[in-house]
Amino acid sequence: MLKKIAKQIPNMITLSRIIACIIAMISTILGNINISLVLYTYGAVSDALDGYFARKLNAFTKLGKKLDPISDKIFALSLIVPSIILGNLLMIIPLIYEAIITYMNVTSYKEEYDVHTERVGKFKTVSLFITMILGLIATIIPSVYIALMPMLAYTLHLQKQSINAYHNQKNNQKQYNNDFPIKQESQNNQNEETKSLSLKEKYIILKNELICYTYIPIEKIDETNIKRKELKK
């Protein structure tokens, strides 16, 4: 019984994050900034907590796999929508891209494609979070637009890379449907290898992967033989 409850802890954290983000969005629109800051902070921290407990408790579930991207989208909306309402119309652009990514996720599940968030999607989420925060602050302090503009351009680039990554996954599954379980197993093996690396090695890998996603089109990354072990050099 306790094991069943423990396996639901990550999902409960994710659900609480969704609720917190919705309340934060309403509070921001109503001008209750202090409450919003607390809830947004919880939203950011809980994004890491649900993944931590899922790994710690080995509590990976189908519901959790679906809830996690949904909570990310709601978190994004909870920051973007108030920005737009308060006059920052530039935030409509990343909102459109996130809508496209959400549409691709939903249609992929309906068509029974086993798509997953790639590393570029994680980088995109972090970049989008910073952009959304700057976008919201810019409605109060216009000078923040100086920092917002380059960050927005970079976020849009990573969003395009994420869209292409999902598109490539679907195409690969259409073309090599029988080979996909092997590819997924290979990815799991890479994750196991990553766990054994030192903190410094993990940092180098992340840094070089980010450089790759910044300068190389997503569809050409495999062609350039960019692998985790090579990224450590």
N, C-alpha and C positions, 0 to 999 in steps of 0.2 A: 504493500500500500504506500509506504513512504517513498519507495523507489519511483512509483508512478507519479506521486506528487512532485518529487524532485525533478523529474523529466519535464514537468510543465513550468518550472521556474523561469527558463529563458523566454517562453511564450508569454508568461504573465508580465515579465519586464517589458517585452515588446509592446504588449497591449497597453500597459501603463504609459509607455512613451507616446503612443498614438493619442491617448486621452489628454496627456499633458500638452502635446503640441496643439491640439484643437483648442484647449482652454487658453493657451498662450496667444494664439492668433486672435481670439476674441478679446483678450485683455489688452493686446497691443492696439487694436482698432479703437477700443474704448478709452485708451490713454493710461491704462494701469501698467506702466513700464516696469516697476519694481517686481510685480508678480510675474510679468512676462519673462524677465531676465532669469528668475529662479527656475521657471518651467522650461525655458530654452536650454538652460545649463543642464537640467536633468535630462532633457531630450538628447543632448550631445553625449553626456556621460553614459546614459543607459544604452546608447548605440554600441558602445564597447562592452558593457556589462553582459548583455544578452549573449553575445558571441563567446565571452569568457566562460560563462556558466555552461553554455552548450558544450564547449570543449572539455571543461572540467568534469562535468557530470555525464559526458557522452550522451547528451540529450538532444540529438538532432532528430527533428520530426518533419513530416511533410507540411504540417501547419506552420511550423517555424520558418521553413523555406519560403513559404508564400507570404507570411506576415512581415518578414524582414524587409524585402523591397517595398512593400506597401507602406511600412512605417517610415522608410526613407523618403518616399514621395510625399507623405503627409507632412513630414518635418519640413521639406522644401516648400510646400504650399503654405505652411503656417508662417513662413518668413517672407515669401514672395508676395502673397496676396495683400498683406498689410502695406508692404512697400508700394504696390501699385495703387491701392486705395488712397495712400497718403501722398501720391503724386509722382512717384518714380516709375515712369512708364517704360524705362529701359529694361526693367525686370520682366517684362512680357516676353522678351526674347528667350531667356533661359527657361521660362515657364513653358513655352511652346516645345522646346527641345525635350524637356522632362516629360511632357505629354506624349511625345513621339516614343520615347523610351518605354513609358508605361504601356502604351498601346502595343508595342512589340512584345513586351513581357506577357500581357494578357492573351494576345493572339497565339503566342508560342505555346502557352499552357493549354489553350483550347485545341490547338493542332497537335498536342502531345509531343512537342519538341522539348528535350531536356536541356534547356538553356540555363546558364549560370552566370553570375557576375564575375567578370575577369578582373585582373588587377587594375586595369585602366579605369574600371568602374569605381573602384575604391578611391583612386586618386581624384576622379571626377567628383565624387561625393564630398571629399574634403575641400576641394577647390570651390565647389558650388556653395558649401556652407560658409566659407570666408566671404565669397561674393555676396551672398544673401545678407550676411551681417552688415557688410559695408553698404549694401543697397538700402537697408533699413535705416542705418545711421545717417546716410546721405539725405534722407528726407528731413532730418533735423539740423544737420551741419553740412551745408552745400559744398564746402571745401573738400569733403571726403570723396567727391566725384573724381578728384585727381588720382586717388588710389583705386577707386572702383573701376574706371575705364579699362586699364590694362588687365586687371584681375578678371573682369567680365569677358574680355576677348580670349583670355587663356581658358576660362571655364567653358566657353562655347566650343573651343577647339577640342577639349577633352570629352565634351558631350557628343560631338561628332564622331570621335574615336570610339566611344561607347556604343553608339548606334551601329557603326560599322562592325564592331566586335560581335554584337548580337546577330547581325545580318550574316556574318561569316559563319557563326555557329550553326544557324539554320541551314545554310547552303551546304556546309560540310556534312551535316546529318542527312540531308537529302541524297548527297552523292555517295557517302560512305556509311550508310545506316548500320550495317553489320559490324563495322569496325569501331563504332562510337564507344561501346562499353570498355574496349581496350584502352582508348584514349582517356576515358574518365579514370580508369585504374592508374594509368600513367601519371595523371594529374595528382591523384591521391598519394602516389609514391613520391612525387616532387614535394608535396606538402610535408610528408614525413621527413624527407631529407632536410627541409628548411628548419624543422624543429631542432635539429642537431647542430645548427650553425651558431656561432657566437653572436652577441649583440652587434659587434662591429661589422661582421660579415653580412648580417641581415640589413644593416644600414646601407652598406655599399650596394647590395642587391637592389634595395628600394630606390636608391639614388639613381643608379644606372637604368633601371626600368623606367623611372619617370622621365629621364633624358630621352630614352627610346620612344616613349609615347608622345613626347613633345615634338620630336623632329622626324619620326618615321611613320608613314601611314600604316594603320593597324594591319592591313592586308599584306604588307610587305615584311612585317616583323619576323615571321617564321622563315621567310626566304633569306633573311640575313643571318640565320642561325643564332639568334639571340636566346641563349639558354641560361638557366639560373647559375650553373657552375661557371660558365664563361663570364657572367656578369661580375663574379667575385674578383676577377683579375684587375 
